[in-house]
Amino acid sequence: MGFLNTFIFNHLRFQIAATVVLVVVEILYFSRPQLRVHSAKIFNCIMISAAVYLAFDYATVFSLVYYDQFPKWLVRLLHQGFIFGFEATFMFIYIFLDVVSHNQRRLTVTEKIFTWAVCFISLIIVAIAPIHYSITPDNVYSYGPMVDYVYLIITILTFSTLFKAGRGFRQVETRRVSSYVLFSMLLWIVFGVTQLFIPQILFSSVSISTMLVVLLISLGNPAEYFDKESGAFNYDALKLVVSDKFNKKKPFFIINIDMEELTKLRKQTGDQGVIKILEQVKQFVIEQFKQPVFQLNHHSLTLVFNGKYEPQMETYMRILFERFHESWEINEHTKIHLNAHVDYVRYPTDTPFLDPDAKGSASQLLEFVELCHTYSDEADFVHRVDTKLLQNRTRQDTIFKILQEAIRNDGIEMYYQPIWDVQEQKFSNCEALVRLKDDKTLGFISPEEFIPVAERNFLIMPLSYKIFESVFRFMSSQKLFERGLMHMEVNLSAIESVDIGFPAIMKELLEKYDINPSSLNLEITESIAIASGRRLKRNMQDLINHGCSFSMDDFGTGYSNLSQLVRADFSIIKIDKSLLWPVFEKKNPNKENAQILLENMIFMIKKMGLKIVVEGVETKDQLEYLCDLGVDYIQGYYFSKPIKEQEYLEFLNNSNK
């Protein structure tokens, strides 16, 4: 009985601890939906082999404690199972770490030969190598050539993994994963060396279980791949699946359900309304297509189909089309129709620009999917990739490269359009407009086209700095204030207007070029003003306190949310030409209504104490009409188109005498 108590307390404690850890790890892992990727399959093999290995660990301890009662062939067989299970578990860990370190890459031919050779040699040696047992009242353990071979193989695998992880750590995109791999291997080395020098302490099972905890937390945790709001797999999971598909080198399809109105809906119903809609759409898609659902961004859900589903794709498109023409229920009293479309991308047919073996290829493909509606000219529910779409993508990619070059090498140029001050009867204001000097690659590129490209590719802030520096340098060097200029107007993009560091940049540049802040007027479009919210208001207030002013640009072309005029601190409202021109179209059947709208809008804005600029004035009749209505400033080709710096200086000298 004393020997049995020694067994229970001195030998089984490590196995019991390992069992508890392993059970917790497997419950956490298998209780969540699994990604259908190569690394997940390998991790499943680790879990299974670890459980088998642990079972053999128990059995070997029992066989040594009751050595006299076990057939000798069974004791050897159990130890063979234990040793081979240990090697198999570590081999799967080695493969898993390699797969996650290389974006789901399959083993190369050389690596497969190495892996199979190790397994084959292991089987041979485990089958024929001698093994010895140490059985004392205090300790039971195995040793000999079979055990020594285990340590040799695991040492080779350990240093091979350390070598690969060390190379991966040098690269930014794999540094996080490689750091976890390095930590796992160093942890194992500590356990392995301890076990080697103190063989009577049987905690190899604890070492494996501890490594599994580390791997689950860092690399194999399914919880990392879920979006909490929608319950769908997140962007990282989608990128992992796409990388896995690339490595299979087989065709697949991406279906992205883009629900454009969710951002607007969030403002109307709050987060809970959007969550309910996302849950309904996700559930419908799962029930219909039996596929995992991913969230590419905050307003879309995405599915990835294997090539074998190609015959069903048109049916799937029709199912989605019909469902999105029905309503979705927020609650029992509220049902809405969602304005949505589907981006349909076939790989590799629709992605000739993509190299699946290149770094970042999965991100590049997902970016293409996300921007399909930007490249597409279609108005249909399904946006398919065609020649025109690919040409648009190529054009925007070229614009991106032109922008990069322009920012690096002084490739931007500022044009200036004079603005007539009706009361002062002179050109006291001016709008600065950015142009790209490169007019040979694609010809003239409108800011309306290249500014969104700059925003999407994180170039807008360096571009903005170049723009303001160029404008302020011109204002300072040419002493424009002394020439009669009271305000220089510069447009802000959506990202600039809400960037937390933007006010500081403005203050720095104003001070650098000794510009009076009161001479700077920043233009923000109506749609940006409404969409940007509190961050914009804070930035505006910061710069207004510094002395700058703001105008709402293109008023009448966006949401026409008049309450924004009350909430925001604009001093000038710029009325878009689309409200002026219909008043002067002779064949316009709604000319009278257009006139009523424009005149009442001007009356309302003036009543609020705000200044008015009308853009797009091209005739003397338009000028006189607006002057009679009491407009403060007038801008348009009637006076001048946007002109270069020297031309603008000459214009001022000739006009403001």
VOGU-3710 file (C-alpha; in Angstrom, 3 decimals, decimal comma):
1> mgflntfifn> 0,000/0,000/0,000  2,940/2,314/0,767  4,341/1,725/-2,735  0,909/2,528/-4,237  0,742/5,790/-2,271  4,211/6,675/-3,553  2,962/6,011/-7,081  -0,148/8,154/-6,640  1,589/11,155/-5,132  5,020/11,068/-6,732
11> hlrfqiaatv> 4,431/9,763/-10,255  0,894/10,520/-11,321  0,799/14,158/-10,198  2,423/15,483/-13,382  0,104/13,436/-15,581  -2,951/14,643/-13,642  -1,805/18,259/-13,975  -1,177/17,749/-17,695  -4,608/16,150/-18,099  -6,373/19,080/-16,442
21> vlvvveilyf> -4,507/21,543/-18,637  -5,104/19,513/-21,789  -8,834/19,090/-21,092  -9,245/22,839/-20,519  -7,288/23,637/-23,694  -9,301/21,183/-25,795  -12,633/22,442/-24,422  -11,657/26,037/-25,190  -10,445/25,096/-28,643  -13,093/22,659/-29,867
31> srpqlrvhsa> -16,047/24,549/-28,366  -15,647/27,297/-30,986  -16,181/27,073/-34,758  -12,940/26,247/-36,533  -11,448/27,959/-39,534  -11,089/25,612/-42,496  -7,405/26,282/-42,965  -4,298/24,153/-43,004  -2,956/25,356/-39,642  -6,277/24,520/-37,926
41> kifncimisa> -6,124/20,972/-39,282  -2,566/20,586/-38,009  -3,557/21,999/-34,605  -6,351/19,421/-34,452  -3,717/16,735/-35,061  -1,626/18,182/-32,210  -4,613/18,006/-29,859  -5,431/14,423/-30,803  -1,832/13,166/-30,703  -1,287/14,933/-27,355
51> avylafdyat> -4,320/13,154/-25,891  -3,085/9,787/-27,232  0,422/10,500/-25,983  -0,905/11,386/-22,508  -2,926/8,165/-22,394  0,240/6,178/-23,163  2,068/8,221/-20,500  -0,425/6,996/-17,883  -0,139/3,459/-19,202  3,676/3,404/-19,087
61> vfslvyydqf> 3,710/4,609/-15,487  1,227/1,895/-14,529  3,241/-0,713/-16,416  6,421/0,179/-14,526  4,758/0,459/-11,118  3,170/-2,985/-11,674  6,077/-4,261/-13,749  5,899/-7,786/-12,337  2,201/-8,089/-13,238  2,529/-6,888/-16,878
71> pkwlvrllhq> 3,771/-9,030/-19,766  7,166/-7,697/-20,848  6,063/-7,336/-24,471  3,141/-5,155/-23,325  5,440/-2,935/-21,235  7,642/-2,426/-24,321  4,625/-1,868/-26,568  3,218/0,791/-24,236  6,584/2,559/-24,124  6,822/2,383/-27,910
81> gfifgfeatf> 3,388/4,008/-28,154  4,406/6,633/-25,584  7,670/7,490/-27,381  6,174/7,527/-30,867  3,199/9,568/-29,582  5,610/12,059/-28,071  7,541/12,318/-31,338  4,320/12,616/-33,369  3,022/15,409/-31,128  6,258/17,321/-31,438
91> mfiyifldvv> 6,384/16,698/-35,193  2,885/18,184/-35,561  3,963/21,155/-33,429  6,967/21,613/-35,718  4,744/21,533/-38,830  2,147/23,826/-37,206  4,729/26,444/-36,291  6,104/26,322/-39,822  2,630/26,727/-41,352  1,587/29,703/-39,192
101> shnqrrltvt> 4,975/31,343/-39,737  4,553/31,223/-43,514  0,893/32,195/-44,140  -0,477/28,659/-44,408  2,296/27,540/-46,764  2,448/23,819/-47,403  5,699/21,973/-46,815  8,072/21,966/-49,767  9,091/18,682/-51,385  12,363/18,736/-49,444
111> ekiftwavcf> 10,528/19,381/-46,170  8,046/16,589/-46,868  10,893/14,159/-47,558  12,554/15,243/-44,316  9,313/14,841/-42,334  8,459/11,434/-43,754  12,064/10,280/-43,330  11,973/11,266/-39,639  8,683/9,405/-39,182  9,932/6,304/-40,993
121> isliivaiap> 13,243/6,191/-39,143  11,375/6,782/-35,879  9,132/3,788/-36,538  12,131/1,585/-37,316  14,119/2,633/-34,267  11,109/2,492/-31,939  10,460/-1,012/-33,271  14,001/-2,384/-32,812  15,955/-0,152/-30,423  16,550/-1,377/-26,877
131> ihysitpdnv> 14,862/0,342/-23,952  15,635/-0,060/-20,271  13,582/0,626/-17,169  14,590/2,017/-13,811  12,238/0,801/-11,086  12,906/1,761/-7,496  10,607/2,500/-4,554  11,090/6,203/-5,284  11,361/6,441/-9,065  10,204/4,695/-12,224
141> ysygpmvdyv> 11,349/5,815/-15,672  12,677/4,508/-18,978  16,066/5,113/-20,595  18,347/3,673/-23,245  18,883/4,027/-27,033  15,157/4,365/-27,827  14,802/7,293/-25,417  18,083/8,858/-26,542  16,849/8,795/-30,112  13,732/10,713/-29,075
151> yliitiltfs> 15,862/13,507/-27,650  18,041/13,575/-30,784  15,058/13,934/-33,151  13,340/16,541/-30,988  16,605/18,509/-30,725  16,873/18,565/-34,523  13,251/19,695/-34,869  13,699/22,328/-32,147  16,739/23,958/-33,707  15,218/23,735/-37,178
161> tlfkagrgfr> 12,149/25,617/-35,882  14,314/28,157/-34,045  16,262/28,794/-37,242  13,098/29,411/-39,287  11,530/31,574/-36,588  14,736/33,596/-36,300  14,635/34,377/-40,023  10,949/35,277/-39,809  11,575/37,609/-36,866  13,651/39,872/-39,108
171> qvetrrvssy> 10,608/40,581/-41,282  7,960/42,969/-39,962  4,958/41,050/-41,348  5,965/37,782/-39,603  7,617/39,212/-36,473  4,609/38,731/-34,158  4,097/35,081/-35,106  7,833/34,376/-35,061  8,160/35,818/-31,553  5,518/33,378/-30,267
181> vlfsmllwiv> 7,278/30,515/-32,036  10,614/31,473/-30,489  9,043/31,695/-27,033  7,401/28,260/-27,446  10,668/26,653/-28,491  12,674/28,270/-25,696  10,034/27,071/-23,232  10,391/23,562/-24,575  14,204/23,709/-24,310  13,904/24,538/-20,598
191> fgvtqlfipq> 11,591/21,539/-20,060  13,657/19,253/-22,294  16,988/19,999/-20,631  15,443/19,527/-17,191  13,914/16,180/-18,222  17,222/15,061/-19,751  19,237/15,689/-16,610  16,536/14,601/-14,147  14,873/11,649/-15,961  13,066/10,444/-12,840
201> ilfssvsist> 10,833/13,558/-12,885  8,222/12,552/-15,463  6,905/15,920/-16,568  7,238/15,615/-20,346  3,417/15,575/-20,504  3,314/18,832/-18,512  5,764/20,396/-20,961  3,593/19,433/-23,941  0,437/20,711/-22,221  2,148/23,991/-21,317
211> mlvvllislg> 3,290/24,450/-24,906  -0,281/23,834/-26,081  -1,522/26,583/-23,757  1,052/28,983/-25,197  0,184/27,986/-28,766  -3,551/28,268/-28,135  -3,250/31,713/-26,585  -0,830/33,069/-29,163  -1,371/31,294/-32,476  -4,270/28,844/-32,442
221> npaeyfdkes> -6,924/30,679/-30,440  -10,243/30,674/-32,373  -11,480/33,614/-30,262  -8,923/35,843/-31,998  -10,760/35,375/-35,267  -14,262/36,483/-34,253  -15,915/39,858/-34,617  -17,773/40,546/-31,370  -20,448/42,702/-32,987  -21,598/40,441/-35,824
231> gafnydalkl> -20,473/37,044/-34,501  -18,845/36,393/-37,887  -15,187/35,572/-38,450  -13,148/38,786/-38,645  -10,799/40,249/-41,241  -7,743/38,414/-39,892  -9,588/35,109/-40,258  -10,602/35,996/-43,813  -7,020/36,843/-44,711  -5,884/33,536/-43,231
241> vvsdkfnkkk> -8,451/31,614/-45,315  -7,453/33,441/-48,497  -3,770/32,677/-47,828  -4,721/29,037/-47,357  -6,628/29,058/-50,669  -3,613/30,533/-52,444  -1,412/27,731/-51,155  -3,840/25,106/-52,432  -3,361/26,622/-55,907  -6,965/25,965/-56,875
251> pffiinidme> -9,720/28,352/-58,086  -12,079/29,901/-55,546  -14,770/32,588/-55,374  -15,275/35,534/-53,038  -18,781/36,886/-52,521  -18,833/40,182/-50,625  -22,252/41,462/-49,498  -21,753/45,207/-49,172  -24,523/46,940/-47,196  -23,717/50,597/-47,824
261> eltklrkqtg> -26,458/51,986/-45,606  -25,283/50,384/-42,348  -23,216/53,481/-41,463  -26,258/55,675/-41,888  -28,429/53,133/-40,058  -26,021/53,146/-37,097  -26,649/56,869/-36,640  -30,405/56,327/-36,748  -30,811/53,195/-34,619  -27,522/52,968/-32,713
271> dqgvikileq> -25,192/49,973/-32,548  -27,948/47,556/-31,516  -29,927/48,114/-34,694  -26,873/47,400/-36,850  -25,985/44,324/-34,781  -29,479/42,885/-35,292  -29,288/43,437/-39,044  -25,833/41,840/-39,259  -27,010/38,854/-37,237  -30,014/38,367/-39,522
281> vkqfvieqfk> -27,954/38,614/-42,708  -25,296/36,291/-41,285  -27,871/33,714/-40,205  -29,614/33,835/-43,583  -26,326/33,324/-45,434  -25,271/30,409/-43,205  -28,628/28,674/-43,627  -28,628/29,132/-47,397  -25,004/28,430/-48,270  -23,624/26,362/-45,362
291> qpvfqlnhhs> -20,379/28,372/-45,419  -18,426/30,319/-42,781  -19,212/34,041/-42,832  -16,513/36,700/-42,529  -16,650/40,429/-41,909  -14,445/42,276/-44,383  -15,338/45,668/-42,915  -18,013/47,224/-40,704  -20,645/47,239/-43,456  -20,092/43,987/-45,348
301> ltlvfngkye> -20,184/40,210/-44,882  -18,064/37,917/-47,019  -18,080/34,278/-48,123  -15,340/32,203/-49,745  -16,348/29,262/-51,968  -14,191/26,510/-53,411  -14,066/26,180/-57,181  -16,388/23,174/-57,105  -19,280/25,520/-56,276  -19,047/27,306/-59,625
311> pqmetymril> -22,258/25,722/-61,038  -24,238/27,070/-58,047  -22,875/30,640/-58,143  -25,625/32,104/-60,325  -28,274/30,503/-58,125  -26,596/31,978/-55,049  -26,585/35,436/-56,654  -30,305/35,147/-57,359  -31,058/34,048/-53,785  -29,224/37,092/-52,419
321> ferfheswei> -30,886/39,414/-54,922  -34,368/38,219/-53,956  -33,697/38,372/-50,213  -32,313/41,912/-50,302  -35,427/43,069/-52,093  -37,349/42,083/-48,978  -37,269/43,870/-45,634  -35,122/43,158/-42,579  -36,542/43,423/-39,085  -34,890/45,589/-36,431
331> nehtkihlna> -37,722/44,939/-33,966  -41,388/43,981/-34,101  -42,338/47,537/-35,014  -39,508/48,429/-37,389  -38,633/46,875/-40,729  -36,250/48,349/-43,264  -35,027/47,704/-46,788  -31,246/47,670/-47,125  -29,528/49,208/-50,115  -26,879/46,568/-50,836
341> hvdyvryptd> -24,851/45,042/-53,634  -22,677/41,971/-54,082  -19,043/42,103/-55,221  -18,355/38,860/-57,097  -14,672/37,965/-57,637  -13,328/34,790/-59,200  -9,772/33,773/-58,473  -7,593/33,583/-60,543  -9,783/34,577/-63,535  -10,585/38,078/-62,249
351> tpfldpdakg> -7,192/38,848/-60,695  -4,521/38,828/-63,445  -2,619/41,503/-61,500  -2,120/39,257/-58,479  0,911/37,130/-57,646  -0,341/34,667/-55,000  3,214/33,823/-53,921  4,132/37,447/-53,201  4,077/38,936/-49,718  0,821/40,647/-48,892
361> sasqllefve> -1,075/38,983/-51,736  -4,021/38,048/-49,496  -4,349/41,656/-48,298  -4,078/42,852/-51,892  -6,913/40,580/-53,014  -9,167/41,613/-50,126  -8,457/45,277/-50,816  -9,507/44,660/-54,429  -12,741/43,017/-53,262  -13,448/45,886/-50,893
371> lchtysdead> -12,897/48,485/-53,618  -14,723/46,665/-56,411  -17,677/49,044/-56,122  -15,235/51,953/-56,501  -13,743/50,502/-59,679  -17,066/49,304/-61,083  -19,353/51,350/-63,338  -22,225/48,898/-62,857  -25,433/49,835/-61,109  -26,675/46,240/-60,883
381> fvhrvdtkll> -27,028/44,287/-57,654  -24,057/42,082/-58,590  -20,785/43,858/-59,384  -18,768/41,531/-61,601  -15,161/41,975/-62,590  -14,838/42,943/-66,261  -12,272/44,619/-68,501  -13,519/48,104/-67,630  -13,306/47,416/-63,883  -9,739/46,119/-64,198
391> qnrtrqdtif> -8,807/49,169/-66,278  -10,220/51,439/-63,560  -8,217/49,551/-60,953  -5,046/49,887/-63,026  -5,714/53,603/-63,416  -6,117/54,116/-59,676  -2,996/52,072/-59,022  -1,123/54,326/-61,448  -2,523/57,420/-59,727  -1,285/56,023/-56,417
401> kilqeairnd> 2,247/55,686/-57,826  2,089/59,197/-59,302  1,041/60,528/-55,891  3,895/58,735/-54,154  6,356/60,230/-56,595  4,748/63,680/-56,322  5,053/63,701/-52,525  8,672/62,532/-52,655  9,889/64,816/-55,420  7,905/68,056/-55,388
411> giemyyqpiw> 5,378/66,802/-57,922  2,432/68,934/-56,834  1,531/72,385/-58,074  -0,939/74,905/-56,676  -3,387/76,863/-58,804  -5,354/79,848/-57,525  -8,849/81,034/-58,455  -9,718/84,641/-57,526  -12,971/85,330/-55,628  -14,799/88,654/-56,112
421> dvqeqkfsnc> -15,823/90,590/-53,014  -19,150/92,212/-53,937  -19,070/94,836/-51,183  -15,406/95,804/-51,516  -15,533/95,552/-55,335  -12,200/93,767/-55,510  -10,659/90,291/-55,422  -10,039/89,989/-51,700  -10,329/86,197/-51,464  -8,834/83,276/-53,341
431> ealvrlkddk> -9,158/79,500/-53,428  -6,031/77,328/-53,634  -6,482/74,209/-55,767  -3,976/71,361/-55,950  -2,804/69,849/-59,240  -0,328/67,095/-60,078  2,604/68,158/-62,238  2,620/64,774/-63,988  0,294/65,376/-66,937  1,961/62,914/-69,306
441> tlgfispeef> 1,364/59,500/-67,719  -2,441/59,779/-67,564  -3,002/63,380/-68,595  -4,867/65,759/-66,296  -6,127/64,034/-63,124  -8,860/65,814/-61,213  -8,460/66,246/-57,433  -11,875/64,594/-57,169  -10,126/61,454/-58,453  -6,695/61,542/-56,826
451> ipvaernfli> -7,713/62,810/-53,351  -9,815/59,643/-52,611  -6,848/57,531/-53,796  -4,587/59,446/-51,400  -7,041/58,901/-48,548  -7,355/55,151/-49,165  -3,594/54,695/-49,340  -2,631/56,782/-46,283  -1,024/59,519/-48,386  -3,451/62,304/-47,582
461> mplsykifes> -1,601/63,709/-44,559  1,831/63,980/-46,262  0,067/65,385/-49,353  -1,816/67,845/-47,148  1,430/69,011/-45,547  2,923/69,660/-48,992  -0,190/71,599/-50,078  -0,316/73,889/-47,056  3,434/74,433/-47,057  3,306/75,443/-50,740
471> vfrfmssqkl> 0,351/77,800/-50,180  1,821/79,429/-47,067  5,221/79,831/-48,698  3,536/81,589/-51,631  1,494/83,841/-49,334  4,551/84,766/-47,282  7,103/85,263/-50,061  4,780/87,324/-52,248  3,227/89,298/-49,366  -0,274/88,628/-50,688
481> ferglmhmev> -1,887/90,414/-47,756  -0,254/93,667/-48,906  -1,666/93,034/-52,403  -5,208/93,085/-51,055  -5,778/89,386/-50,255  -7,842/88,987/-47,084  -8,530/85,218/-47,103  -6,880/82,203/-48,699  -9,285/79,261/-48,935  -7,935/75,686/-48,919
491> nlsaiesvdi> -9,976/72,477/-49,143  -9,811/69,805/-46,450  -10,377/66,121/-47,142  -12,427/63,885/-44,863  -9,381/62,346/-43,177  -7,570/65,651/-42,682  -10,600/67,232/-41,060  -10,799/64,599/-38,305  -7,089/63,839/-37,873  -6,226/64,436/-34,230
501> gfpaimkell> -2,883/66,006/-35,140  -4,177/68,323/-37,864  -4,642/71,477/-35,718  -1,057/71,185/-34,471  0,235/70,866/-38,045  -1,683/73,997/-39,073  -0,369/76,014/-36,150  3,186/74,880/-36,843  3,028/75,877/-40,525  1,284/79,189/-39,856
511> ekydinpssl> 4,026/80,108/-37,395  6,805/78,839/-39,679  5,723/81,139/-42,541  4,503/83,977/-40,312  0,938/83,785/-41,635  -1,849/85,524/-39,736  -4,362/82,729/-38,890  -7,253/85,075/-39,691  -6,230/85,011/-43,357  -6,754/81,225/-43,595
521> nleitesiai> -10,204/79,857/-44,414  -10,577/76,070/-44,520  -13,238/74,546/-46,763  -15,107/71,381/-45,739  -17,724/69,783/-47,978  -21,268/69,461/-46,708  -21,188/65,640/-46,711  -17,929/65,551/-44,699  -19,292/68,059/-42,188  -22,336/65,873/-41,538
531> asgrrlkrnm> -20,494/62,535/-41,465  -17,456/63,497/-39,363  -19,168/64,369/-36,082  -17,482/65,332/-32,825  -13,865/64,932/-33,899  -14,397/67,492/-36,661  -16,111/69,915/-34,294  -13,204/69,664/-31,821  -10,651/70,311/-34,580  -12,672/73,222/-35,938
541> qdlinhgcsf> -13,018/74,808/-32,519  -9,298/74,430/-31,853  -8,373/76,254/-35,073  -11,149/78,855/-34,718  -9,774/79,685/-31,270  -6,412/80,114/-32,987  -7,928/82,625/-35,419  -8,779/80,543/-38,523  -12,216/80,382/-40,130  -14,213/77,670/-41,898
551> smddfgtgys> -16,579/77,511/-44,851  -18,989/74,768/-45,904  -18,147/73,886/-49,495  -20,488/72,533/-52,192  -23,589/73,347/-50,158  -26,631/71,781/-51,772  -24,867/68,752/-53,266  -24,715/66,574/-50,141  -27,321/65,661/-47,567  -28,640/69,266/-47,379
561> nlsqlvradf> -28,918/68,824/-43,637  -29,741/72,418/-42,691  -29,404/71,730/-38,977  -25,658/71,266/-39,580  -25,450/75,003/-40,253  -26,638/75,636/-36,721  -24,423/73,043/-35,022  -21,146/73,718/-36,836  -19,070/76,890/-36,596  -18,971/77,893/-40,263
571> siikidksll> -18,618/81,551/-41,147  -19,032/81,136/-44,908  -21,361/78,928/-46,977  -20,315/78,123/-50,550  -23,333/77,388/-52,763  -22,579/74,907/-55,514  -23,044/75,779/-59,191  -25,622/72,966/-59,496  -28,068/75,265/-57,688  -27,251/78,303/-59,824
581> wpvfekknpn> -27,141/76,947/-63,358  -30,721/75,552/-63,505  -32,022/79,090/-62,867  -30,467/80,226/-66,182  -31,321/77,201/-68,342  -33,866/78,475/-70,847  -35,313/75,045/-71,581  -35,501/73,966/-67,953  -39,202/73,234/-67,157  -38,413/73,588/-63,439
591> kenaqillen> -36,622/76,902/-63,801  -39,101/78,719/-61,534  -38,727/76,126/-58,754  -34,932/76,296/-59,063  -35,134/80,074/-58,658  -37,387/79,800/-55,598  -35,015/77,268/-54,002  -31,866/79,328/-54,601  -33,342/82,674/-53,527  -34,847/81,290/-50,334
601> mifmikkmgl> -31,641/79,460/-49,517  -29,655/82,699/-49,858  -32,223/84,570/-47,763  -32,090/81,908/-45,030  -28,273/81,825/-44,874  -28,016/85,611/-44,719  -30,676/85,694/-41,999  -28,405/83,401/-39,963  -25,615/85,961/-40,251  -23,361/83,822/-42,457
611> kivvegvetk> -21,404/84,982/-45,515  -22,222/83,463/-48,927  -19,994/82,477/-51,840  -21,631/81,261/-55,052  -19,432/79,091/-57,287  -19,647/78,484/-61,010  -20,531/82,022/-62,140  -19,813/82,258/-65,877  -21,978/85,109/-67,260  -22,709/88,744/-66,545
621> dqleylcdlg> -26,401/87,932/-66,055  -25,541/85,435/-63,302  -23,256/88,007/-61,661  -25,862/90,783/-61,637  -28,588/88,427/-60,440  -26,490/87,272/-57,463  -25,426/90,814/-56,604  -29,062/91,827/-56,456  -29,727/88,936/-54,046  -27,053/90,254/-51,676
631> vdyiqgyyfs> -24,451/87,501/-52,150  -21,122/88,402/-50,495  -18,594/86,679/-52,745  -18,638/85,330/-56,305  -16,320/82,764/-57,831  -16,200/81,394/-61,357  -14,846/81,464/-64,883  -16,555/84,819/-65,509  -13,607/86,332/-63,645  -10,934/83,697/-63,999
641> kpikeqeyle> -10,292/79,987/-64,168  -7,750/78,550/-61,650  -4,331/79,906/-62,655  -0,703/79,370/-61,721  1,146/81,479/-59,155  2,704/83,996/-61,546  -0,528/84,427/-63,500  -2,408/84,998/-60,262  0,050/87,691/-59,179  -0,373/89,435/-62,524
651> flnnsnk> -4,162/89,102/-62,190  -4,096/90,779/-58,765  -1,827/93,571/-59,954  -4,119/94,298/-62,907  -7,444/93,883/-61,097  -6,922/95,384/-57,643  -5,480/98,752/-58,680
//
